[in-house]
Amino acid sequence: MGKLFVKKPLSILLSEASESDKGLKRTLGAGSLIALGIGAIIGAGLFVRTAAAAGQHAGPAVVFSFIIAAAGCALAGLCYAEFASMIPIAGSAYTYSYATMGEFIAWIIGWDLVLEYALGAATVAIGWAQYLNKLLEKTVGWTVPYQWCHSPFETSDAGVHGIMNIPAIFILLLLSLLLIRGIEGSAMVNNIIVIAKVAIVILIIILGWQFINPVNHTPFMIPENAGTVTMHNGTVVDYSKYGFHGISGVLRGAGVVFFAFIGFDAVSTAAQETVNPKRNMPIGILVSLFVCTALYILFSYVLTGIAPYQDFLKEGGEASVAYVIDKYMVGYGWLSTFVTVAILAGFSSVILVMLLGQTRVFYSMANDGLVPKVFADLHPKYRTPYRSQAMFFVFVSLFAAFVPDSVVGDMTSIGTLFAFVLVCLGVIVMRKTDPDLPREFKTPWVPVVPIVGTLFCVTMIFSLGWENWTRLIIWLLIGFVIYFGYSVKHSKTRKLVK
C-alpha cells in the first residue's frame, strides 16, 4: 500500500527539465506563453457563458460572478506559478502531484486532466462547427446539412436526425496537424488568432459602451420577484428560486462563468518547451489570467447594459452576442459578422491549447511508465509527440462527432477544479517537505492563499450537480482499472524504491 504514494524524486524531475537534444525543444518566451494563456481562456466562456449566467442567475451582477470566479482561479494560479518556477517540466498538475502527494494521486489527476483537455477540446470543436454554420449562413447563404454537423443523439425541429459532426472533425484534424508540425509554428498561429479576437472584444466594448441603457443595470442583481421567463428551448426559469436571484444567483453564476477561465493552467504544460521557464512560466500564467479577467468584466458590463438580461434566455445563448448587436446597436450590423469570426478564431485557439496540453500530460506519464511508451515518442524532425497527437485526434474526434456537447461539456470543469485543489494543497506540502528548494516565484501568504484557493474550488465543485459527479466516478473507475492493470507493473518510480 505504501508504494501507492511513492513520490517521484525532485532530483529526477529537475534533471528531466534540463536541456537535451532528445527532449522537447525550448522555443517559447514570456510573450508566447501569455498568448497561449489568453488563447486558451478567451473562447466559449466569453461569448456564451456570459449570457447564460446573466440570463439565468445573476443579471447585470454577472460582473461580480466573474470577479468571484477569477479570485478562485487567481489563488490557484499563484500556486501553479510557484510549482512552474520550481519544477519547470511538462505535465502540469500531474507532475506537481507526483512530487508532492505520490504516484496514485498523480495518476488520478493525470487521468482526470483528460476530462479537461481532451473532452474540453471535443466540446469546443462542437461549438466551432455550430458557429461555422452561422458564418456560412451570413456570408454565402448556405449551411452544412443538419445531419452532417450534429451527433446521432440530436434531432432538429423538422425531425432530421444527426449522423456525425464533420466540421468538428475537420477543425480537430487541422489543428492536430499543426501541432505535429511543431509548437513554435503553432504558437505563431495562436499569437495571430489571439491578437484578432482580443481586438474584436475590445472593439465591442468600445463601440457598445455608447449603447448602454442605465435601465438595464437597475436593479443590478435579479430581484426575487422578477417572475418567470420561458427559454428558447421551452425551459421555464423561475427567478424566485434559490440560485436564480440576488447573492445566491451571483454565486451560482460564478460556477457557470468559471468555465470561462478553463485553460489558463494549460500554460504550465508547456514548461519543458519554454525558454527560462523559472521566470517566464509565472509571467505567462498570471498575466494571461489578469488580462482575461479585465476583459471579461468590461465585456459583461457592456453586454448586460445594452440588452435586458431576460433577452439572453429568449434568444439562443450561443447567438446572444450577435443578437444584441443586430437588435440594439443600430448601424453596427456588420459587427455581428466580425463577432462570429472572432468566436471561430477564439474556439480554434482554445482547441489548439487543449490538444497541446493533453499530449504533454501523457508525454510525462509515458516517461514515468504509467501509460505506454508510444505517448512519449517524438517526431525525428519536429521533436513533437506526434503519435500521441494522432491518437488523441481519433479519441477526441469520436466524442466531437458522435456525442452531444451537453454530455461532454460540464465534465471538463470537474477535472480542472480537482487539478486546482491538488496544486493548492501541493504547495503546502512542498513548503513542509522541501522548504529549501529554490523558488524563483513564491506563493504569498502560505498557507492562507492555498487553503482559501482550495475552499473556492471545492465550493464550485459542489455546485456542479450529481449528474456530473456520477460521470466523474465512472471515469475514475475506468482509470483505476488501467492503473492497477498496467501502470503499477511499469512504473519507473516504483522500480527505484525496490
C-alpha positions as CSV (number, residue, x, y, z in Angstrom):
1,M,0.0,0.0,0.0
2,G,2.9,2.3,0.7
3,K,4.0,2.3,-2.9
4,L,0.7,3.7,-3.9
5,F,2.0,7.0,-2.6
6,V,5.6,6.8,-3.7
7,K,6.9,10.2,-4.7
8,K,9.0,11.0,-7.8
9,P,12.3,12.4,-6.5
10,L,12.7,16.1,-7.3
11,S,16.3,15.4,-8.5
12,I,15.0,13.3,-11.3
13,L,12.3,15.8,-12.2
14,L,14.8,18.6,-12.4
15,S,17.2,16.6,-14.5
16,E,14.4,15.9,-16.9
17,A,13.8,19.6,-17.1
18,S,17.4,20.3,-18.2
19,E,18.1,20.9,-21.9
20,S,18.5,17.8,-24.0
21,D,18.9,17.1,-27.7
22,K,16.4,14.3,-27.3
23,G,13.9,16.3,-25.4
24,L,11.2,18.7,-26.3
25,K,12.5,21.8,-28.0
26,R,12.6,25.1,-25.9
27,T,11.2,27.9,-28.1
28,L,8.6,29.7,-26.1
29,G,9.2,33.1,-24.4
30,A,7.0,35.0,-21.9
31,G,5.1,36.7,-24.7
32,S,4.2,33.4,-26.4
33,L,3.1,31.9,-23.0
34,I,0.8,34.9,-22.3
35,A,-0.7,34.5,-25.8
36,L,-1.2,30.7,-25.1
37,G,-2.9,31.5,-21.9
38,I,-5.2,34.2,-23.4
39,G,-5.8,31.8,-26.4
40,A,-7.0,29.1,-24.0
41,I,-9.1,31.3,-21.8
42,I,-11.0,33.6,-24.2
43,G,-13.4,31.5,-26.2
44,A,-16.7,29.8,-25.4
45,G,-16.7,31.4,-22.0
46,L,-16.7,35.0,-23.0
47,F,-19.2,34.6,-25.9
48,V,-21.5,32.0,-24.5
49,R,-21.2,31.7,-20.7
50,T,-21.6,35.4,-20.1
51,A,-25.1,35.4,-21.5
52,A,-26.1,32.1,-19.9
53,A,-25.0,33.3,-16.4
54,A,-26.6,36.7,-16.7
55,G,-29.9,35.4,-18.1
56,Q,-30.5,32.6,-15.7
57,H,-28.8,33.6,-12.4
58,A,-27.0,36.9,-11.9
59,G,-28.4,39.5,-14.3
60,P,-26.0,42.5,-14.7
61,A,-24.3,41.4,-11.5
62,V,-22.7,38.7,-13.6
63,V,-19.8,41.2,-13.3
64,F,-19.5,40.1,-9.7
65,S,-19.7,36.4,-10.7
66,F,-16.7,36.9,-12.9
67,I,-14.8,38.6,-10.1
68,I,-15.5,35.7,-7.7
69,A,-14.5,33.0,-10.3
70,A,-11.4,35.0,-11.2
71,A,-10.5,35.2,-7.5
72,G,-10.6,31.4,-7.2
73,C,-8.6,31.0,-10.3
74,A,-6.0,33.6,-9.2
75,L,-5.4,31.9,-5.9
76,A,-4.8,28.6,-7.8
77,G,-2.8,30.5,-10.4
78,L,-0.4,31.7,-7.7
79,C,0.2,28.1,-6.6
80,Y,0.6,27.0,-10.2
81,A,3.2,29.7,-10.7
82,E,5.3,28.6,-7.7
83,F,5.3,25.0,-9.0
84,A,6.1,26.0,-12.5
85,S,9.1,28.1,-11.4
86,M,10.3,25.2,-9.1
87,I,9.6,22.2,-11.3
88,P,9.7,23.5,-14.9
89,I,8.7,20.4,-16.7
90,A,5.8,19.2,-18.9
91,G,2.9,17.6,-17.1
92,S,1.2,20.4,-15.2
93,A,-0.7,19.3,-12.1
94,Y,0.1,15.7,-12.8
95,T,3.9,16.4,-12.4
96,Y,3.4,18.6,-9.3
97,S,1.2,16.0,-7.6
98,Y,3.7,13.2,-8.3
99,A,6.4,15.2,-6.5
100,T,4.2,16.1,-3.5
101,M,1.5,13.6,-2.9
102,G,2.7,10.4,-4.6
103,E,2.0,8.3,-7.7
104,F,-1.6,7.2,-7.0
105,I,-2.8,10.8,-6.6
106,A,-0.7,11.8,-9.6
107,W,-2.4,9.1,-11.7
108,I,-5.8,10.3,-10.6
109,I,-5.1,13.9,-11.6
110,G,-3.4,12.9,-14.9
111,W,-6.3,10.7,-15.8
112,D,-8.7,13.4,-14.7
113,L,-7.0,16.0,-16.9
114,V,-8.2,14.1,-19.9
115,L,-11.7,15.4,-18.9
116,E,-10.4,19.0,-19.0
117,Y,-8.2,18.9,-22.1
118,A,-9.4,16.1,-24.4
119,L,-13.2,16.4,-23.7
120,G,-12.8,20.1,-23.5
121,A,-11.4,20.2,-27.0
122,A,-14.2,18.0,-28.2
123,T,-16.8,20.3,-26.6
124,V,-15.3,23.4,-28.2
125,A,-15.0,21.7,-31.5
126,I,-18.7,21.1,-31.5
127,G,-19.3,24.8,-30.8
128,W,-16.9,25.7,-33.6
129,A,-19.0,23.6,-36.0
130,Q,-22.1,25.4,-34.9
131,Y,-20.6,28.9,-35.4
132,L,-19.1,27.9,-38.8
133,N,-22.7,27.3,-39.9
134,K,-23.7,30.7,-38.6
135,L,-20.9,32.3,-40.6
136,L,-21.7,30.4,-43.7
137,E,-25.4,31.5,-43.4
138,K,-24.4,35.2,-43.0
139,T,-21.9,35.2,-45.9
140,V,-22.9,32.7,-48.6
141,G,-26.5,31.8,-47.5
142,W,-25.6,28.1,-47.3
143,T,-25.1,25.8,-44.3
144,V,-23.8,22.3,-43.7
145,P,-26.8,19.9,-43.7
146,Y,-28.1,19.2,-40.2
147,Q,-27.3,15.5,-40.3
148,W,-23.6,16.2,-41.1
149,C,-23.0,18.7,-38.2
150,H,-24.8,17.0,-35.3
151,S,-24.5,13.8,-33.4
152,P,-26.8,10.8,-33.8
153,F,-28.4,11.7,-30.5
154,E,-29.7,15.0,-31.7
155,T,-32.8,15.8,-33.8
156,S,-33.8,19.1,-35.5
157,D,-37.2,20.7,-35.1
158,A,-38.0,19.4,-38.6
159,G,-37.3,15.8,-37.4
160,V,-33.9,15.4,-39.1
161,H,-31.6,13.1,-37.2
162,G,-27.9,13.8,-36.9
163,I,-25.3,11.4,-38.2
164,M,-21.9,12.8,-37.4
165,N,-20.3,16.2,-36.9
166,I,-17.9,16.6,-39.9
167,P,-16.9,20.2,-39.3
168,A,-15.8,19.4,-35.8
169,I,-13.6,16.6,-37.1
170,F,-12.2,18.9,-39.7
171,I,-11.0,21.6,-37.2
172,L,-9.5,18.9,-34.9
173,L,-7.6,17.4,-37.8
174,L,-6.3,20.8,-39.0
175,L,-5.1,21.8,-35.5
176,S,-3.6,18.3,-34.7
177,L,-1.5,18.5,-37.9
178,L,-0.4,22.0,-36.9
179,L,0.7,20.7,-33.5
180,I,2.6,17.8,-35.1
181,R,4.4,20.2,-37.3
182,G,5.8,21.9,-34.2
183,I,4.8,24.0,-31.2
184,E,6.8,27.0,-32.5
185,G,4.7,27.3,-35.6
186,S,1.6,26.6,-33.6
187,A,2.4,29.4,-31.1
188,M,2.9,31.8,-34.0
189,V,-0.6,30.9,-35.4
190,N,-2.1,31.2,-32.0
191,N,-0.5,34.6,-31.5
192,I,-2.2,35.9,-34.7
193,I,-5.6,34.4,-33.5
194,V,-5.2,35.9,-30.1
195,I,-4.5,39.4,-31.5
196,A,-7.5,39.2,-33.8
197,K,-10.1,38.0,-31.2
198,V,-8.9,40.4,-28.5
199,A,-9.1,43.3,-30.9
200,I,-12.8,42.3,-31.6
201,V,-13.6,42.0,-27.9
202,I,-12.1,45.5,-27.3
203,L,-14.0,46.8,-30.3
204,I,-17.3,45.5,-28.9
205,I,-16.5,47.1,-25.5
206,I,-15.6,50.5,-27.0
207,L,-18.5,50.7,-29.6
208,G,-21.0,49.1,-27.3
209,W,-20.4,51.5,-24.4
210,Q,-22.4,54.2,-26.0
211,F,-25.4,51.9,-26.3
212,I,-25.6,51.1,-22.6
213,N,-29.0,51.8,-21.2
214,P,-28.9,52.5,-17.4
215,V,-32.3,51.0,-17.1
216,N,-30.9,47.6,-17.9
217,H,-28.5,47.9,-14.9
218,T,-31.3,48.7,-12.5
219,P,-31.6,46.7,-10.3
220,F,-28.1,45.3,-10.7
221,M,-29.0,41.9,-9.1
222,I,-32.0,40.0,-10.2
223,P,-34.8,40.6,-7.7
224,E,-36.7,37.7,-6.1
225,N,-40.0,38.9,-7.5
226,A,-38.7,39.0,-11.1
227,G,-41.2,36.4,-12.2
228,T,-40.6,33.7,-14.8
229,V,-39.1,33.6,-18.3
230,T,-39.5,30.8,-20.9
231,M,-36.3,30.0,-22.6
232,H,-35.9,29.4,-26.3
233,N,-35.8,25.6,-25.7
234,G,-39.0,25.7,-23.7
235,T,-37.5,25.5,-20.2
236,V,-39.1,27.9,-17.7
237,V,-36.8,29.9,-15.4
238,D,-38.3,30.9,-12.1
239,Y,-36.3,33.7,-10.6
240,S,-37.9,33.2,-7.1
241,K,-35.9,30.1,-6.6
242,Y,-32.6,29.9,-4.7
243,G,-29.7,30.4,-7.1
244,F,-31.7,32.5,-9.6
245,H,-31.7,35.9,-7.9
246,G,-29.7,38.1,-5.5
247,I,-26.5,36.9,-4.0
248,S,-27.3,33.3,-4.4
249,G,-27.7,33.9,-8.2
250,V,-24.3,35.7,-8.3
251,L,-22.7,32.7,-6.6
252,R,-24.4,30.3,-8.9
253,G,-23.4,32.5,-11.8
254,A,-19.7,32.3,-10.6
255,G,-20.0,28.5,-11.0
256,V,-21.3,29.0,-14.6
257,V,-18.7,31.5,-15.7
258,F,-15.9,29.5,-14.1
259,F,-15.9,27.6,-17.4
260,A,-14.7,30.8,-19.0
261,F,-11.4,30.6,-17.2
262,I,-10.7,26.9,-18.0
263,G,-7.4,26.8,-19.9
264,F,-5.0,29.2,-18.1
265,D,-3.4,26.2,-16.3
266,A,-2.6,24.7,-19.8
267,V,0.3,27.2,-19.9
268,S,2.1,25.1,-17.3
269,T,2.0,22.0,-19.6
270,A,4.4,23.8,-21.9
271,A,7.1,24.3,-19.2
272,Q,9.6,21.9,-20.9
273,E,9.3,23.9,-24.1
274,T,9.8,27.3,-22.5
275,V,13.0,29.4,-22.6
276,N,14.0,30.3,-19.0
277,P,10.8,28.7,-17.5
278,K,11.5,29.7,-13.9
279,R,11.0,33.3,-15.0
280,N,8.6,33.0,-17.9
281,M,6.1,30.4,-16.5
282,P,4.8,32.6,-13.7
283,I,4.6,35.6,-16.0
284,G,2.6,33.6,-18.6
285,I,0.2,32.2,-16.1
286,L,-0.6,35.3,-14.0
287,V,-0.5,37.9,-16.8
288,S,-2.9,35.9,-19.1
289,L,-5.3,35.4,-16.2
290,F,-5.2,39.1,-15.3
291,V,-5.8,40.3,-18.9
292,C,-8.7,38.0,-19.5
293,T,-10.4,38.9,-16.2
294,A,-10.3,42.6,-17.0
295,L,-11.8,41.9,-20.5
296,Y,-14.5,39.6,-19.0
297,I,-15.6,42.3,-16.5
298,L,-15.8,45.0,-19.1
299,F,-17.4,42.8,-21.7
300,S,-20.1,41.5,-19.3
301,Y,-20.8,45.1,-18.1
302,V,-21.4,46.3,-21.6
303,L,-23.4,43.3,-22.8
304,T,-25.8,43.4,-19.9
305,G,-26.1,47.2,-20.3
306,I,-27.1,47.1,-23.9
307,A,-29.8,44.4,-23.6
308,P,-32.1,43.3,-20.7
309,Y,-30.9,40.1,-19.1
310,Q,-34.1,38.3,-20.0
311,D,-33.3,38.6,-23.7
312,F,-30.4,36.2,-23.2
313,L,-32.9,33.4,-22.4
314,K,-35.4,34.2,-25.2
315,E,-32.7,34.1,-27.8
316,G,-30.3,31.2,-28.3
317,G,-27.5,31.5,-25.8
318,E,-24.8,30.9,-28.4
319,A,-26.0,33.6,-30.7
320,S,-26.7,36.1,-27.9
321,V,-23.8,38.5,-28.7
322,A,-24.6,38.7,-32.4
323,Y,-28.3,39.1,-31.4
324,V,-27.5,42.1,-29.1
325,I,-25.5,43.8,-31.9
326,D,-28.2,43.2,-34.5
327,K,-31.1,44.4,-32.4
328,Y,-29.7,47.1,-30.2
329,M,-26.6,48.5,-31.8
330,V,-28.2,50.3,-34.7
331,G,-25.8,50.9,-37.6
332,Y,-23.4,48.2,-36.5
333,G,-24.9,45.2,-38.1
334,W,-21.6,44.5,-39.8
335,L,-20.0,43.9,-36.4
336,S,-22.1,40.7,-35.8
337,T,-20.3,39.1,-38.7
338,F,-16.9,40.0,-37.2
339,V,-18.1,38.7,-33.8
340,T,-18.9,35.3,-35.4
341,V,-15.4,35.3,-37.0
342,A,-13.9,36.2,-33.6
343,I,-15.8,33.3,-32.0
344,L,-14.5,30.9,-34.6
345,A,-10.9,32.2,-34.0
346,G,-11.4,32.0,-30.3
347,F,-12.7,28.5,-30.3
348,S,-9.8,27.5,-32.6
349,S,-7.1,28.7,-30.3
350,V,-8.8,27.1,-27.3
351,I,-8.8,23.7,-29.1
352,L,-5.2,24.3,-30.0
353,V,-4.1,24.7,-26.4
354,M,-6.3,21.9,-25.2
355,L,-4.8,19.4,-27.6
356,L,-1.3,20.7,-26.8
357,G,-2.0,20.3,-23.0
358,Q,-3.3,16.8,-23.2
359,T,-0.4,15.3,-25.2
360,R,2.1,17.0,-22.9
361,V,0.5,15.4,-19.8
362,F,0.6,12.0,-21.4
363,Y,4.2,12.6,-22.6
364,S,5.2,13.0,-18.9
365,M,3.1,10.0,-17.8
366,A,4.6,7.8,-20.6
367,N,8.1,8.8,-19.5
368,D,7.2,7.7,-16.0
369,G,5.9,4.3,-17.3
370,L,2.3,4.9,-16.3
371,V,1.0,4.8,-19.8
372,P,2.6,3.1,-22.9
373,K,5.8,4.5,-24.3
374,V,4.1,5.4,-27.6
375,F,2.8,8.5,-25.9
376,A,6.3,9.8,-25.5
377,D,7.7,9.0,-29.0
378,L,8.9,12.2,-30.6
379,H,8.9,13.0,-34.3
380,P,12.5,12.7,-35.6
381,K,12.4,16.1,-37.3
382,Y,9.9,18.2,-35.4
383,R,10.5,16.7,-31.9
384,T,6.8,16.7,-31.0
385,P,4.8,13.7,-29.6
386,Y,3.3,13.1,-33.0
387,R,1.9,9.6,-32.4
388,S,0.2,10.7,-29.2
389,Q,-1.2,13.7,-31.0
390,A,-2.6,11.4,-33.7
391,M,-4.2,9.0,-31.2
392,F,-5.8,11.9,-29.3
393,F,-7.1,13.3,-32.5
394,V,-9.0,10.0,-33.0
395,F,-10.2,9.9,-29.4
396,V,-11.4,13.5,-29.3
397,S,-13.0,13.2,-32.7
398,L,-15.1,10.3,-31.6
399,F,-16.7,12.5,-28.9
400,A,-16.9,15.5,-31.1
401,A,-18.6,13.6,-34.0
402,F,-20.9,11.4,-32.1
403,V,-21.7,12.8,-28.7
404,P,-23.8,16.0,-27.9
405,D,-21.9,18.8,-26.3
406,S,-24.4,18.8,-23.4
407,V,-22.9,15.4,-22.3
408,V,-19.2,16.2,-22.6
409,G,-19.3,19.9,-21.7
410,D,-19.7,20.1,-17.9
411,M,-17.3,17.2,-17.3
412,T,-14.4,19.5,-18.3
413,S,-14.8,21.7,-15.2
414,I,-14.6,18.9,-12.7
415,G,-11.2,17.8,-14.0
416,T,-10.0,21.4,-13.8
417,L,-11.2,22.0,-10.3
418,F,-9.7,18.8,-9.0
419,A,-6.4,19.9,-10.5
420,F,-6.7,23.2,-8.8
421,V,-7.4,21.6,-5.4
422,L,-4.4,19.3,-5.6
423,V,-2.0,22.0,-6.8
424,C,-3.1,24.3,-3.9
425,L,-2.6,21.5,-1.4
426,G,0.7,20.6,-3.0
427,V,2.2,24.0,-2.3
428,I,1.6,23.5,1.4
429,V,3.1,20.0,1.3
430,M,6.2,21.2,-0.6
431,R,6.8,24.0,1.9
432,K,7.0,21.4,4.6
433,T,8.9,18.6,2.9
434,D,11.3,20.8,0.8
435,P,11.5,24.2,2.3
436,D,15.0,24.9,1.0
437,L,14.3,24.1,-2.7
438,P,15.0,27.2,-4.9
439,R,11.8,29.0,-5.8
440,E,12.1,32.0,-8.2
441,F,8.4,32.7,-7.5
442,K,6.8,32.1,-4.1
443,T,3.1,32.0,-3.5
444,P,2.4,34.7,-0.9
445,W,0.8,34.2,2.5
446,V,1.2,30.4,2.6
447,P,-0.8,28.5,3.9
448,V,-3.7,31.1,3.7
449,V,-3.7,31.5,-0.1
450,P,-3.6,27.8,-0.9
451,I,-6.3,27.0,1.7
452,V,-8.6,29.7,0.5
453,G,-8.0,28.6,-3.1
454,T,-8.9,25.1,-2.1
455,L,-12.1,26.3,-0.5
456,F,-13.1,28.3,-3.6
457,C,-12.6,25.3,-5.8
458,V,-14.3,22.8,-3.6
459,T,-17.3,25.2,-3.3
460,M,-17.6,25.3,-7.1
461,I,-17.2,21.5,-7.4
462,F,-20.2,21.0,-5.2
463,S,-22.2,23.4,-7.4
464,L,-21.9,21.1,-10.4
465,G,-24.6,18.6,-9.5
466,W,-24.7,14.8,-9.0
467,E,-25.1,14.1,-12.7
468,N,-21.5,15.2,-13.4
469,W,-20.3,13.5,-10.2
470,T,-21.7,10.2,-11.5
471,R,-19.8,10.6,-14.8
472,L,-16.6,11.5,-12.9
473,I,-16.9,8.4,-10.7
474,I,-17.3,6.2,-13.8
475,W,-14.4,7.8,-15.5
476,L,-12.2,7.4,-12.4
477,L,-13.2,3.7,-12.1
478,I,-12.0,3.1,-15.7
479,G,-8.8,4.9,-14.8
480,F,-8.3,2.6,-11.7
481,V,-8.6,-0.5,-13.9
482,I,-5.8,0.9,-16.2
483,Y,-3.6,1.9,-13.3
484,F,-3.8,-1.4,-11.4
485,G,-3.7,-3.4,-14.6
486,Y,-0.8,-1.7,-16.4
487,S,0.7,1.3,-14.6
488,V,1.8,-0.4,-11.3
489,K,3.7,-3.0,-13.3
490,H,5.6,-0.5,-15.5
491,S,6.1,2.4,-13.1
492,K,9.7,3.6,-13.2
493,T,9.5,5.3,-9.9
494,R,8.3,2.1,-8.2
495,K,11.3,0.3,-9.5
496,L,13.6,2.9,-8.0
497,V,12.3,2.2,-4.5
498,K,12.6,-1.6,-4.7
